[in-house]
């Protein structure tokens, strides 16, 4: 497995991973699948804000999964806080890909001098919760019944990792 930045070339594979998660899981609290226009806008936003998209690739160059982050909130005082996500292809899970991607996105956040990473995980997703806890994320709370999908109310678990960066935060 190789980790490297995703390019526009991977957007169809990223779209496939997202859409599978939308249709089959509660990893995304979306109802409708995305299209390439949506993904092009998503990608342009990542580039504009210098937010990475790190991919895990097999020896044939197939995208196994990806990790990324974006702004947590639009207010200036939140500029050192990001919300991340990690997705692994449904047929490639259970081989440590998610763990490698999470470690890589944490490293990138530190390189970019962020201070807090936030993750919102469906409370029933024990695999993702254990993965985050193993990497030092702490559960900050569970918001009860904030989502509704597949005919039931969903609880969202909020996780946080405090990074050592930046050395000199500013209010610029």
Helices and strands as residue ranges (DSSP letters): E 2-5, G 8-10, H 11-24, H 36-48, E 53-57, E 63-71, G 76-78, E 81-88, G 90-92, H 97-111, E 116-122, H 126-134, E 138-149, E 152-162
